């Protein structure tokens, strides 16, 4: 009971009322847990409205390689639609190197699994949709203002010619959402606004009353979660805070190092021009000792 109270105290200290759905653990909890398929279906139909999907079935979140020694991967949510299409959904809070290639890598697993099941009588594939919901603008792609971007394999000279319908890549870039709920023009996108902002909310918006979003807020209520779930979430939450702090420190140190290099270069130029130490110190902020050190390095 004491440890349960500790979890609540820790959450209170960080102002946690609802879990942050941008953190993959919380995202899986809401959209990848049996019994919540209705919420997953809402999310998918917001992202892929043209598909008109009516039902989904959750599948394993572990992607198995074709060979035992191959690399295994764990994804946030995986499911199949009523037509057999596979949908893989990843929530990514922070940009990573080769992010786009990672999407391609993940999309290959359903095809590999088809081979594993022995379905080799035909090369016909059911479509695979690799969906990435990101809290950053996806790098390496021509920027645009669209919240949701859908990519397929097409002719580079005529985008109207599709090579195959078997593989689709979809990005949902949360930073493109308006800051205020009242500015979200399409109500279907409320679920995306919720994913982005619920972690900083203290109460559910009044506009959500009587909608399916009430269920999301109920499931995301930190105080109503089991002790184990609270602990696991807090561990992920604190790890994310630590990583943000580490990146911020590295960025600040990099900026400071860059400033020092610029100042040093300016001082070196002033020394080369024969200016005296007092003037160099005045315009660069360097101490007499630092300027003397630069003189010595020039003399070597």
N, C-alpha and C positions, 0 to 999 in steps of 0.2 A: 504493500500500500504506500509505503514511504517513497519507493522508486517511482510509482505512478504519479505521486504528488510532485516529485522532482521534475518529471517530464512536463507536467503542466506549468510549473514555475519557469522552466527553461523556455517554453513556448511563449509564456506571458512576457518574459524579458525581451524576446525578439518581436513581440507584437503579433504573434501568429494566432489568428482566429480560424482561417481556412488554409489548408495546405496549398502550396504553390504548384499548380499543375504543369508548369514549365519544367519542374524537376521530374526526371523520368520515373522515379519510384511512385510519385503521386499520380502521374499520368497513367501508368499501368494500373494503379489501384482503382481508378475511376473507369477507364475505358477498356482495360484488359482483364477484368475480373468477371467470371461467370455470374450471370444475373443482371449484368449491366449492358447486355447487348443492345438494348434499346437506345442507350446513350451513344454507343459506338456507331449504331446505324444513323443516328442524327448527325454525328460528326462526319461520317463518310458522305452522306447525301448533301451536306453543306459544301464539302470539298469537291465532290464529283456529282453535281446535280443532274447532269445529262445521263447518268447511268440508271437512275431510278431504282436503286437497289432496295429490295423489300425485306430481305433477311440476311443475317450473317451468322457464321459459326466460328467461334474462336478456335484457333489451332495453336500448336506448340510455339513457344517464343524462342526456342533454341534452334538455330540453323545448323544442320549437320552437313559436313563435307561429304563428298562422294567416297573418299578414302579415309580410313580410321586415323591416319596420321595428319590429315588435313586440319585446317583451322576451323574451330567452332566459333559461332557468334551468337549473341543473345540480343533479340530485338525487343522493342517495347510492346507492340501489339501486332498480331498476325491473325488473319481470319480469311474465310472463303465466303463468297457470295453465292446466291442461289443458282447462278449459271456456272459455277465452278471457278470463277475468277479468284485469284489470290490477291489480297491486299495486305501490304506491310506498312505499318505506320510507325514512324520514329519521331519522338519529340527531342529536339536538340536545343539546349539553352545557350550553347557557346560554339562559335565557329571553330572548325578544325581544318588542318591541312588535308588536301585531297578529298574534301567532303563530297564532291560530286561523284568521284570514282567510288567512294564508299557506298553511295546509293546504287551504283551499277553492280558492285560486288554483292550487296544484299539481294538484289533482284535476281541474281543467278541461282540462288538456292532452290526456289520452287521448281525450276527447270531440272536441277540436279536431282531433286526428290522424285520427279517423274521418272527419271532413269532408274533410280533405286527401286521404285515400285514395279519395274519391269514393263512399263508402258512404252515398248519400243516397236510396236507394230505400225506406228504412224509418227511422223514428225509434228503433227498438229498439236499446237500448244494452246492452253487456255490463257487468257490475258493475265499478266502480272502487273499490279499497280504498286509502285514504290513511292510512298508519300512521306515527305519530310516536312514537319512543322517546326519552324526555326524561330528563335528569338533574335535573329540577326538577318541581315541581307546576304543572301547566298553569294559567295564570291565566284569569280570566273565566268559569270553570265552577264550578257548585255543587260544593264539595269532598265527597269520599267516601273510603272506605278501600279501594276496589277498585284493584288493581294495573293491571288492563286495563279500559278503558272503551270501549264500542262505540256509536257514534252513527249514526243514520240520519235520514231526513226523515220525520217523523210528524205526525199530527194533534195540535195543542197541547192539545185537550180530551180526547182519547182516545189515549194512546200505543200502544194496541193496533192502531190503524189506520195502516198504513204507506203513505205517498204513492208512493214508488218504491223499488225495490231497486237502483237504478243507481249510487248514490253512498254510500259508507260512510266514516266517519272513526273511527279507532281510536287511542287514546292508551295508551302504556305508561309509567307514571311510576316510574322506578327508585328514587327515594327511599322508596317504599312497601315496598320489599323489606326483609326482616329483615337485621340487621347480621351475623349469623352464618349460615354455610351450614347448620348443623345445625337452624336454625329455619325453613328453607324447607320448607314442608309438602309441596308438590307437586314431585316430581323433574323434571317437565317444565319447571319454572321455573329449573332450574339454569343453563340457557343465559343467561337474563336476569341472574341473579346474577353469572355470569361476565363478561358485558358490563360490568356496573357495577364489578366489583372486580379484574379480571385485571391492570389497570395497576399495582396496588399489591402484587400477589402475587410471591413469590420462588420458589415451587414450586407445582406443580399439586396440588390437594387429593387425598388418597388415595381419596376416594369416587369420583373420576372415572375411576379405573383401569378399563380395559376398555370405556369408553363412547365415544361419538362426540366427546365433549368433549376427548379426547386430541388429536384432529386440530386443534381450535381452538388448544390450547396449543402444539402443534408449529408451526403457521403463525404464531402470535403471538410466537414466540421471537425477540427482537430480534437476538441474536448470530448467528442462523442466516439472517438476511435479507441480500440483496445490498447492496452499498455504496450504490447509488442509492436503494433503498428506505429504508435507514437514514437517509440524508441528508434525504430528503423527509419522513419521519416526524418527525425531530428538528426540522425547520423548523416543522412544524405544532405539535409539542409545545411548542417555545419560544414560538411565537406565542400559544398558549393560556396559558402561564405569564405572559407579558407582559400579556395582557388581564386576567387575574385580579389581577395586581399593580396595574394601572391602576384597575380598579374598586374595589379595596380602598383605594387612596390617595384616590380621589374620595369614597368613603364616609366615610373618616376625616376628610377635610377638611370634608365636609358636616356631620359631627357636631361638629367643632371650631367651625365657623362658627355652628352652632345654639347651642352652649354660650355662645359670646361674645355672641350676640344676647340670650339669656336673662339673662346677667349684666348686660349693659348696661341691659336693661329694669328689672331689680331696682334697679340703682344710680340710674336715672332716677327711679324711684318714691321711693327713699330721699331723693334730693335734693329732690323735691317736698314731702316731709314735713318738710324742714328739718333733717335729721340732719347731723352734722358729718362732715368728710372722714375722720377717723380711724376712725369707726364704720363708714362705708361701705367703707373699705379692709379692715377686719377681716372683714366678712361677705361681701365679693365677691372679695377678692384683687386688686382693681384698685390700681394705683400712684397716688400723689398726682397725677402728671402726667396719667394717664388720667382721673381724676376731674375735674381742672381742665378737661380738654378737653370733658367732658360738660357741665360748668357753662357753658362758653362756647357750646356748641351750643344749650343751653336759652335763652341770653340773646339769640340771634340772632332 
